[in-house]
Amino acid sequence: MHRTVSRLKSLWYKVTHWEFWPFAVLYFPVNFYYPWLAFRCQSLFFFTAANPSIDFGGMLGESKSAIFDLIPEKYLPAYRLIAPGDESAAKTFAQQIGYPLIAKPDIGERGKLVEKINDEQALEKYLAKCPVPLLMQAFVSFPLELGVFFVKHPNNAEGRITSIVEKDFMSVVGDGHHTVKQLLDSNPRALLQIDTNHPRFQLLLEEIPQKGKKVTVEGIGNHCRGTTFLNANNRITGQLNSTFNTIAKGIKDFHFGRFDLRCTSWSDLEEGKNIMILELNGAGAEPGHIYQPGYSLWKGYRAIFWHLSTLAEISRANRKKGIPYWTFAQGWKKMKTIRAYNRKIESAL
């Protein structure tokens, strides 16, 4: 009975908190705005010109390892692209970087099939179920995880940060009496986003944490996996803009996207020290700060539409510089490939 009531509460929580709305529902108004941008740009696939060195502009279906190849090495964890089922190469690389490590599809989105691998047995299980090329990378233990959105108009010498989201991982605080699972049952966010039946959680969920002990339940920083996104736009400074201009200038033809990264502190981030980029998302990136609990829906839409408009402006400017948009045939073929690829991912979940 308690579980049923909790589920009903979580359902109501989802309805009344737009950050949990399905993507198709939240982005429904974009269906009316995007055609206007496409008309102005004279192409449905105008975004492909925004980041010319990234496949499809980074909207969908881009290779994470290919993007990593563009980024200065000092900002990256050790990484390796592994063919499906290549256990020998995977184990060799794991021995080089050590456990834990992160494994994820080289092409993927919204945290699907992203896992923290703690030992060789877990790696074997992951390789057995992952049907696509995967990216293995060293686990970064820096305490602060952020998403920093950066835009640079091709005609301007400098770009700027337009959004910062700070990520607060799903966790519980022990009371010395209840299990982790029982503590999660009282959290609507956990009920919505944490699959407590998943095998990787079973041992952890039965633990009874000591009073005051904080237990991180999900350490992957995706909103759809329980992470709370916090608006950190107040952290944007001139120095931070300068730091990210330096980083972005080291990435060929990069004009629009979000750096998902870990760092040791805000002060180190400003100084450009102790930064590890976990992913770089291009044209399809969202300004993550809008998912702050309680953030105004209308302010959220304003940020989404502004970024889409800026994406179109950058794409048009690059086209005037001789960078072509993808043709309709090219774009449609890519979309079909992405759909087929996503079906493979879904089959492994």
N, C-alpha and C positions, 0 to 999 in steps of 0.2 A: 504494500500500500504506500509506504513511504517513497519507494522508488517511482511509483506511478505519479504521485503528487509532484515529486521533483522534476519528472519529465514534463508535466504540464506547465510547471513554472518556467522551465527552460524554453518551452515552445513560446509562451507568452513573452519571455525575455527576448527571443529572437524576433518576434513580430514588432516589438516596440523599440528595438535597438537596430537601426539600419545597418550598422557595421557587419551584421550577420546575414543580411539579405542575400539571396542567391545572386550571382554575378549578372545573370540575364535580367533580373528584376532591377537591380541597382543601376545598371547601365542602359536600361531601356530608353531614357531620353537621348542618349548618344545616337540612337538609331535615326533621330531626326536632325541632329547637328552634323554628324559625320558626312552625310551626302552633300551638305552645303560646302564643307571644306573640300570635299572631292571635286565638286563643281568648280570652285575657285581655283583649285590646283590643276584641273583638267585631267584628273586621273584618280581611279579608286585606290591605287597603290602608291600614292604620292609619298608615303612615309618611307619607302625604300631608299629615298635619296637623303634621308636625314643623317644616317650614319653609314656612309658608303662602304666602309671596310667590314661591316657586320652584315651577315646574310639576312635578307629581308628587312634590313634596317634595324633588326632586333625586335620586331613586332611579335613574331611567333616562330617557333621551329629553328631557332639559331643554336649553333653548337657552342656550349660553354667553354670547351677546351680551345676552340678557334678564337674565341674572345680573349681567353687567358693569354694566348700567344701574342696578342696585341699589347698587353699591359706590361710595364716595366717589372722585371723579375723581383725587385726588392719589395714590391707590394703584394706578393703572392705567396701562399703556402705551396709547398711541394705538391705537384699534381701529375697525374698520368692518365691518358686515355686508354681504356682497356676494351678489347673486343668482347662481344658476348660469349660467356663461358670460358674465357681464357684464364683458367685457374692458375696456371704457372706464372704468367705475367703479373697477375693480381697479387699472388702470394709473395713474389719476389719484391714487388714495390712495397707491399705492406711491411716486409722485413726491413726495408731501407728506411721507411719513415716511422715505423712503430705504431702500436695501437694506443689509444683509439684513433680511428680515422673516419672520414666521411666518404660515403659512396652514394652516387646519384646518377640518374640517366644523363648522358651528355646533352641530350635535348629533352627538356622537361619544364614543367611550370607548377606553381602552387604547392611545392613541397612533395609532389607525388613520387614515391619510391626513394625519397631521401632518407638515409639512415646513418646513424652513428654506429660504427662497427667496433666492437670492443675486443674481439679475439678472432683467431683463425676459424673457429667453428662457425661463428656468425658470418664471417666473410664467405665461407663455403655455401651457407644457406642463401645468402644474398645473390651470389653468382648463379645459383641454381634457378632462381626465380626471375632474374632480370633478363628480359628478352632482347635488350638493345645495348649498343655501346654505352659504357659507363665511365664516369669521371671519378677517379679516386683522388682524394686530396688529404693532406695532413690536417688533423684536427687543430683548430686554433682556440686556445684556452683564455685569450684575453677577455676581461670581464664585461666590456661594453660592446654591445652589438647595435649597429645603426643602419639605417637606409638613408643615404644622402643623394638627393636629386640635384643634378647639375645640367644647366643648359648654356649653350654658347651659340649665338647667331654667327653664321659664317663671315659676315661682314664686320664683325666686332673683334677687337684684339683680345678681349677678356670675356669670360662667361661668369655665371653666378649660381650660387646654391638657391634653389627655390623651395626646398622641403627637406626637413630632417625628421625621421622617425626613430625613436628609441624603443628597443624591444625588451619587454619584460616577460620572461619565460613562464609558462604555466607551472605553478608551484603551490604547495600547501605548507602550513605551519602547524607542527604537531602540538597536541594537547596532552600527550602521555596516555590517552585512553582509546582513541579511535584510530582505525587503520587509515592508510592513505586513500583507499577507495571510499571509505565512509566520509572522509573530509572532502573529497572531490564531489560526492553526491550533493553537498550543500552549495556547490558553486555552479550557477547556471552556465557560465562560460565553459566549464569543464564538461558538463553534460552535453553541450552542443558540439564540442570540438575534440574531445578525447574519447577514443574507442577503448573503453576499459576491458573489452573482451580480447583485445589484441595480445598475442602471446608475449610480446616484448615487455608488457607492463605487469604481467602476472605476479612475479616475485615482489616487485616494488609495491604493488597495490595492497599486499597483505601485511606490509610493515606497519608497526605502530611507532611513529616518531616520538622522541622525547619532547616534553613540553618546551616550546620555543624554537625547536629545530626546524629549519626551512628545508624542504625537500623539493628539488626540481623534478617535475614529472616528465616534461617534454622539453628537450634541449635543442630542438630544431626551430629556428626563428621565423616560422611562417604563421600568419594570422589564422589560417585554416587549421593549424595544429595547436591552437590554444594560446599562442603568444599574444599578449596585450600590446597594442601599438600606442605609443605615447607621443604627443606632439612636442617636438623639441626645436621648433623654429626659433625660439628665443635664444638658441645657442649660435645662430648665424651671426658671424662677425666679419669685419673686413679681412682680418688675418686668416680666418677659415676659408673665405672665398679665395684668397691668394694661394693657400695651400692646395685647394682643389683645382685651381687653374693650372698649377704646376703639374699635378697628377694627370689632368685631362690632356695637357699638351704632349704628354708622353704616349698618348694613345692615338694612333693615326685616324684622322677624319672622324673623331668622336665629337658629337654636338649635343646629344640629347639622351639622357638616361639616368639610372639610379645605381649608385654604388652600394651594394650590401657588404658591410665590412665589420671587422672587430678591431678594437683598439684598447690600449691600456687605460687611457683617461682622456677627458676632454682637453686638457692642456696639451697632452702629447699629440692629440689629433690636430689641434691648431698649429702645432709646430711641425706637423708632417712626420712625426716619429711613431714607431711601434704601431703601424697600420697594416692590416692584412685584409685584402679584398677577397671576399668569399664568392661573389658573383658580380657581374656587371650586366644590367638589364638595359636594353635600348628603347626603341620606339614604343614597345608595349608596356613600359614601366608605369607604375602608378605613384603619385605623391603619397607615401604611406602615412603621413601625419594626419590625414583626414579620418583615419580609422580610430583616432583617440576616442575612448568611450565618452559619450555625451557631446561629441562634436556636431555642430549644426549640419543637417543634411544639405541645406542651401549653400553653406560655405563649402561643403564637400563638392557639390556640383560645380560651383564657381571655380574651384581649383582644378577639377577634372577638365572642364571646358577650356580654361586658360591654357593648360598644358597641351591639350589637343590643338588649340589655335597656334600655339608657339611651335609645335611640331610641324604644322602646315607651313608656317612662315619660314622655318629653317629649311624645309624640303624645297620650297619654291626658290629660295635664295641659292641653294646648291644646284638646282636645275639651271638657273641662269648662269652658273659657273661651268656648265657643261656636264653635270652629273645627271644622267637620264633616270626617269622613273622606270620601274619595271612595267612591261606591257601587261595588258589584261591576261593574255595567254600565259605569260610567265607567272603572274600572281595566282591565277586560278590553279595552275599545275602545282604550285607550292602549297596552296591550301588543301588540295586533295592529298598530297603527300603527308602533310601534318595530321590530317584526320586519320589516315591509315596508321601512322606512327602512334598517335594517341590511343587508338584501339589496342595496340600491343601493350602499352603502359597499363591501361585499365584492366587488361586480362591478368596482369601480375599482381594487382592490388588485393 
